[in-house]
Amino acid sequence: MLQRVNEMKSSINTLVLKLEHDHRNISSPVFLDSFSVVSGQMNSLMRLLRSDKVPPLKGLTVLPLSLNPEKDPALLNTTEGRLEVFNHEVVPDYLRTKPDPDVEAKHDQVEHRSSQVNQDVIAKQAASLTKMANHVVDLISSTREEWEASERTGLPVTTSDADTQELVSSLYTGKAFKSAPIPRQSSSQSPAAASPPVQPTSKAPGIKTNIKSASASGYNR
C-alpha cells in the first residue's frame, strides 16, 4: 500500500509541476494522459484496499503514543516537511474521524434543504440537465468525427481536372465559345445613302529634277 501511495503521489507532483511551470505549453491530450495515470493508480489502490488480503481499515484504531511540543526531525523527514511537531494542537486535525463541526453543520443544512424539495421538481431538473449534457456530448462527438475525417482525407480538394481541361480547350481551340452574329444591312437603306469610302487627302511630295540637254552639256554624239 505504501508503494502504491508513493507512486500516486509522484504522479500528482509531476502533474502539479506541469500546471505551475509549463501551463502555457501543456496541451489537453498531455494533461488528460497525466490525469488518467493518476486515476488509474487511484483505482488500483482502491482495489487493493477492498481485497481480502488487506484488513478493513475501519476496524483499525489510530492513537497517539506520545505528544511532544518540541520539533521532531524524524517526523519532519517522514512527512516530507509537512509536519514538524506532533502536539495537542495538530492531533485533533490529523486523527479526526468526523468533519469539522462547522463543516458538519453546513452539510446537515444542505441535506435538510434537499430533503424538503419536491421530488417531481428534482426529476424535471435532472431530466433537463441530462438532456443538456447529452446534447453537449453529441456536439463534441460530431465535431470529433469531422476532425478525424478531415485528418484521414487530408486537405480538401479545391481543383477540378475537368474544369482545367475545359479552360485549356477554350483558350487554344475556342471550345465552348459562341461566334458573334454579323449585323445585316437593312433593306430600307439605299446604297447611295451609304457613306462613301474616305479618300486619302495627303499627296506625295513632288520631286524636282534638273536635267540638261545633251547639247548643252558639251558631249555630242
Sequence and secondary structure as in RCSB ss.txt:
>XXXX:A:sequence
MLQRVNEMKSSINTLVLKLEHDHRNISSPVFLDSFSVVSGQMNSLMRLLRSDKVPPLKGLTVLPLSLNPEKDPAL
LNTTEGRLEVFNHEVVPDYLRTKPDPDVEAKHDQVEHRSSQVNQDVIAKQAASLTKMANHVVDLISSTREEWEAS
ERTGLPVTTSDADTQELVSSLYTGKAFKSAPIPRQSSSQSPAAASPPVQPTSKAPGIKTNIKSASASGYNR
>XXXX:A:secstr
 HHHHHHHHHHHHHHHHHHHHSTTT  HHHHHHHHHHHHHHHHHHHHHHTSTTS  GGG     S  BSS  HHH
HHHTTTS S B TTTHHHHS SS  HHHHHHHHHHHHHHHHS HHHHHHHHHHHHHHHHHHHHHHHHHHHHHHHH
HHH S     HHHHHHHHHHHHH TT          TTS GGGS                   HHHHT   
